[in-house]
């Protein structure tokens, strides 16, 4: 829509072009004869773009459009002779049609770093450099967003391609900015799961809510609380969310400052008892929660919206195996993110996915029976 509004303004502000308009709606500009034709903004939805056969197909933010839409729906729109396909975007995924096109002899490539744009001033570039030096911007972000080059950190826990494959363009995520935004949630009979990460001085508290749609966990609601929000206010917000949605389970990080708020939630939400304390200071338990989060994306059983704050935190999560100090010590993983960055939304969302896990069924072995390894 932003791209379409830019084109619309070009027509409306130029008298010669404005006279060519026969009809105009919010997403369509139809031209008069003898030019004819039309300019139309299409949503990134499989069901709403079929049947279109343009002469020029301009795909903006191509790197975050699901690969299957580019290779199926959009590809089948290019049926006319001499049809132009133009893709614009920031370098993100490696195993994605946008990157393949950017290195294919069948496409003509144009590359422009952000500082080469006439719309980006020198002051902005200097500000980015200061953010890079101070740690507010990571080196990976500089390479992708400023230099417009592909970059995949060696220790990335969630590969960019995996994140992109999980993006649902039609996801209707409510990003709350105040307590009143809870009232905009439509009540649902589907199973609802929550994850709560608690912080205060340096880290935010964050609440993520998902619901089960068949076999898929879809995003529903997220609230990133301002710094220094009292725990009592966070607890009250979660209780109100439970009154509206009725959590099937709510997982809360009980490590550090989380013990007291978890107890408050457990006492308040009785007799429902949907609150589960998760101590993320435990390495094995943290690996289990993080591992399930990654597995659900690999299984295509979890989706995310294209909300940039969450995607940024997902791309920043890193992991490495720790070398055992003794032969008997088990191999463990260390999870971390760049300094001066946050992972509050990621942690809350990982806990929401973990809350929706199926109960493990332990199979009882018959007594006196030996099973081969």
N, C-alpha and C positions, 0 to 999 in steps of 0.2 A: 504493500500500500504506500510506503514511503517513496518507492521508485515511481509508482503511478502518479502520486501527487506532484512529484517533480515534473513529470511529463505534462500533466494537466496545467501546471502553472506556466510552463513554456507556451502552451497553446493560448491560454487566457491573457497572457501579458504581451502577446504579439498579435497586432490587429490582422495581419495577413493570415496567420494560422487560425485565429479565432473565427474568421469568416468561413473556414472550412468545416466547422463543427455542425453536424446535422442534429445530433442528439447526444446528451451527456448524462451519465448516472455516476454513482459513487465509484463504480469499478469499470466503467466503459465509456469510451469516446468513439462515436460513430461519425465518419466523415461523409461529406456530400459528394455526389458525382461531380466531375468525372473521376476524382480520386477514389472515392468509395473506400471500402475496407474499414477496419476498426482497430482500436488499441484497447486491450482488455487485461485487467489484473486477475490472475487465476489463483485460487487458494491451493496450498500444498496438500491436496486431498485426492485420493484415487478416484473417488466417485464423482468429483466435481470438475475434473479436467478432461474426462473422456469425451471423444467426439470433436475435439478441437484440432484443426489442421492449419496452423499459422504459416505465414511466409518467413517470419522471424520469431524465434523463440528465445527470449532473454531470461535466463535463470539467475536470479540474484541469491546470494548466500548459498551458493551451490554446495559448499563443503559440508553444510549441516542438513541438507536434504537427504532423506534416506536413499541408499544406493538403489533399492529395488524400484523406487519411483523414477529415478533417472534412467534406469536400464529397461523399464517396462512401459509405464504410462507415458512418460515424456518421449521416449524413443519412438513409440507408435504414433506420436503426433507429427513426426517428421516424414510425412508421406509425399509431400509435393516436391517437384523437381526444384533444385537450387534453393532449398530451405536452409536458412541460417540458424545455427545453434550457437548462442553466446552464453558462456558461463562466467560468473563473477564470484569471487569469494576469498576468504582468508585461508591460507594453507593449514589444514588440520589433519584429517585422516590420511593414512598411507595406502590402505587397501580400499580406495574409494574412486568412483568414476571421475571425479573432478581432478584428482592427482594423476590418474592414468591419462586423461586428456591433456593435462599440463605437460606431459612428457611424450606425447604421441605425435608422430609426423603427420597424422591426419588433421591435426588442429594447429592453428597459428597461435602462438603464445605471446602474451603481453604481461610484463611484470613491472610493478611499481611499488616501491617502498613507501611507507606513510610519509616520510620526510620529503619525498619527491612531489607530493601533492601540493598544488597551489592553494588549497584550502587549509593546509596545516602550516601554522606560523612557526617561526624559529623559537618563540617563547615556549610553545607547546612541546617542541622537540627537546629543549633544554629541561623542561619539567619531567619528561619521560626519562631522560638521562639521570636526573637526580633521584627519581623513584627507583631506577635500576641500581644505582649506587647504594641507596639506603635499604634496599631489600623489599620495598613496597611493590616492585615489579620484578618478577623472576627473569632469569636469562632466557628461559624457554618462551615466556610471554613476549619478550623483546624480539626474539627471532621470528615468532609467528605474527604478532600484531603490528610491529613496527617495520621489520625488514621484509615481512611477507614471504618467509621461507619455511619449508617444512622442517619440523623439529620434533623428535620423539625422545624424551629422556630415557636413558638406559635403564633406570631403575623404576620406571613407571609401573605402578600397581595396576592401574586400569588403562590399557592402551586406548589411544584416541579412536581407533577404528571401532573398538568395542563400545565406547561411549556413544559414538555417532550412530551405531546400529540400534541403540536403545532409545533414541530420540523419537518421540511420537508427536508429529506436527499438530495433531488434533487434540493433544492433551489439554484439558481445561483445569490447569493448576491455579488455585487461589493463593496468591502471594500476599499475606496479610501485613498491613502496616499499623493496625491498631486492634484493640480487643473487639471492636464492633464488627470487624470483618468476619468474625466467626458466624455471625447471623446470616451471612450470605451463602453459607454452605447448605446445599440441598440435602435434606435428610435422605438416607438410603437404607435399604434393608440388606445391602451387601455387607460382608464381613469387613470391618474397618480396623486398621492396625496403626499404632502410633510409636514414634521414637522420640525421646527427649534427651537432649544433651544440655547439661547445666554449666553455666559459667557466670562470671560477674564482673570482675575488675578489668581483666585483659581479654577475656574471651566472652563471646555472646552465649546466651542460652538460645536453643533452637528446638522447635517442635516440627516434626514431619509426620504427616498423616497419609496413609495409602489405603486403597480398598482393593479387594479381590474381584476381578472381572473374569469369571471362568477360571482359567489357569494362569492368568496374568495379573501381576500387581501393578496398579496404575496410581500415579500421583494424584492427590486430592487437595491437600492444603499444606502450607508451610508458613511458619512464623519465626522470624529472626528478631529476637528481643533486643532492644537497645542495651548498650553496656550499662552496668550497675543497676539493672532492673532487679528489684528485690525478689527473693525466691518466693515470697508469699504471693506476689503478683503473677509469677510464672505458674505456680501451683493453681491459683484461682482460674487462670486461663485454660489450663489443662482440664480442670474439673468441668468448666463450662463446655469445653469441646466434648467431653465424655457424656454430658447431659444431652447434647444434640445428636451425637453419633453412636454412642455406646461402643466403646472399644472392645473388640474381641480379646485384644491383648495390647498392653502398653509397656514397652521396654524403656527403662530409664538407666542412664549411666550412674551407678552408685559410687564410683570412685571419687576420691577427693572430697569436694563439697557436697556431693550428691546424696550422702547417706540420710541426712535429716529431711530434705524435701521428699525423698522416696518414701520414708516412713509416714510423712504427712499424707502423701497420696494414697498409700496403702490403707491408712486408717480412715480416710475420708470416703474412698470409693467402695468400702465394704457395704453390703455383702457381695458386690459384683466380683471383687478380687481379680481385676484384669491386669494389675500392676506387677511387673517382674523386674527385679533389680539385677542389673548386669554390671559386674565389676570389670571395667575395661583396663584396669591396672594389671590384671592377670594376663600374661602373654598368651598362653594357650587359648583362653576364652576370647580374647581380642582377635586372634588369628581365625578362630571359628566364625565369629561374627563377620569379619571382613571377607573371609573366604566364601561364606554363603552369599554375601552381597555380590561378589564378582561372579559366582556360579549362576545366580539367577539371570544375570545379563547374558552370560554365555549360553544359557538354555533358552534365551528369549522369553523368559517368564517374568520379566520386570521391564517397565518402561519409565522414561523420564520426559519432562517437558524440555523445551529449548530455553529454559531460564538460565541466563548466563552465570549468575553467582554460583549455582550448584555445579554447572559444567566446569567452571574454573577450578572449583575445589576438587572435583573428581580427577581432573587432569594433573593436579599437583600432588596427588597422593603417591608416595613412593614406598618401596619395600626392598629389603635385602635380607639374605640369609646370614645369620651370625655363625661364625666358626666355633664349633664346640671346643671347650677348654680341655676336656678329658674325653676318652673313648666312650665312656658311659653316658655322657651328657647328650641329651636329644638335641637335634638341630631345631633352632627356633628362628622366627622371622622378626625383624625390626621394621615397624611402620613409622613413617615420618613424612613431614612436608617441609617446604622451604621456610627458612626463618622469616619472622615478621608477617607470616600469613596465617590464615585461620582454616579450621576444618569443621566448624560447628555444624553447618548444614549437612555435610557429608556424614558426620557421626550420627546425627539425628535420623537421617534417611537410612543409613545402614542398620540402625536399631529398629526402625519401622519394618524393614524387610525381614530382619531376624525375628521380629514379633510374629510375622506371618508364616513362620516355618511350620511344616507339618510335624506333628508329634512323632518322635522316633518309635518304631515298633520293634521291640526286642523279641526275637524268636527264641523260644525255649527249646533247648536241645534235649531229646529223649535220653533218659538215664541209661547208661550201659551201652551206648552206641558211639562208636568211633567214626568220625568223619574224615575222609582223606583231605590233606591240605591242598 
